[in-house]
């Protein structure tokens, strides 16, 4: 008698929409609301950003994106407080990332 092998699992792989829907549901469940920062926290982050820019110190940046708080390590290259933007270079891929100051949740020296 010949074994059916992996053919018996094929019917379950014919519904990729189901897997996409399940992945979306899991992602939605892990979303968090954007933290609300106090004026003191924003001033502290601003001074840390400026100091990191002038001394070229490495920082941990925590920012909010699509329901997630993400932390990256990098160097601050440019801060535009009037425009609400800053540019940092991440440590891993050494890519320039442009980001809004409003997305920033926390900044700490590495």
C-alpha positions in Angstrom: 0.0 0.0 0.0 1.3 3.4 -0.9 1.4 6.3 1.6 -0.5 9.5 0.7 2.4 11.7 2.1 1.7 15.4 2.4 -1.3 15.4 0.1 -3.6 14.8 3.0 -2.9 18.3 4.3 -3.6 20.2 1.1 -7.3 20.9 1.9 -6.3 23.0 4.9 -3.9 25.1 2.8 -6.6 26.1 0.3 -8.0 28.9 2.5 -5.2 31.5 2.8 -7.8 34.2 3.5 -8.5 32.4 6.8 -4.8 32.6 7.8 -4.7 36.3 6.8 -7.8 37.0 8.9 -6.4 35.2 11.9 -3.1 37.1 11.7 -5.0 40.4 11.6 -7.0 39.5 14.6 -3.9 38.6 16.6 -2.2 41.8 15.6 -5.3 43.9 16.6 -5.3 42.2 20.0 -1.7 43.2 20.7 -2.2 46.8 19.8 -1.8 49.4 22.5 -3.0 53.0 22.7 -0.5 55.8 22.2 0.9 57.0 25.5 0.0 60.5 26.5 3.1 62.4 27.6 3.2 65.2 30.2 4.9 68.6 29.5 7.8 67.6 31.8 8.4 64.3 29.9 8.4 66.2 26.6 10.9 68.7 27.9 13.1 65.9 29.2 13.0 64.1 25.8 13.8 67.4 24.0 16.9 68.1 26.2 18.0 64.5 25.7 17.7 64.8 22.0 19.6 68.0 21.8 22.4 66.7 24.1 22.6 63.5 22.0 22.8 65.5 18.8 25.7 67.7 20.1 27.7 65.0 21.8 27.0 62.3 19.2 25.9 59.8 22.0 24.0 56.7 21.2 20.3 56.7 22.4 17.5 54.3 22.8 14.4 55.7 21.0 11.0 54.4 21.8 8.3 55.4 19.4 4.7 54.6 18.6 3.8 53.1 15.2 0.7 51.3 14.1 -0.4 50.3 17.6 3.0 49.2 18.8 5.7 50.8 20.9 9.0 50.1 19.1 12.5 50.6 20.6 15.6 51.1 18.5 19.1 52.1 19.1 20.8 54.8 17.1 22.3 58.3 16.8 20.5 61.6 16.4 21.5 63.4 13.3 19.1 66.3 13.0 16.3 67.8 15.2 13.7 70.3 13.8 11.6 71.3 16.8 9.6 73.9 14.9 8.7 71.4 12.1 8.3 68.6 14.6 10.7 66.2 12.9 14.0 64.5 13.7 16.4 62.3 11.8 18.2 59.4 13.5 20.6 56.7 12.1 19.8 53.3 13.4 22.6 51.1 14.7 21.8 47.9 12.9 21.4 48.9 9.3 22.9 52.4 9.5 19.8 53.8 7.7 18.5 57.4 8.1 15.0 57.4 9.6 12.9 60.5 9.5 10.3 60.6 12.2 7.8 63.0 13.8 8.4 64.2 17.3 4.8 63.4 18.1 5.4 59.7 17.6 8.3 59.7 20.1 7.4 58.1 23.5 10.8 57.9 25.2 14.5 58.8 24.7 17.3 57.5 26.9 21.1 57.4 26.6 22.5 53.9 25.7 
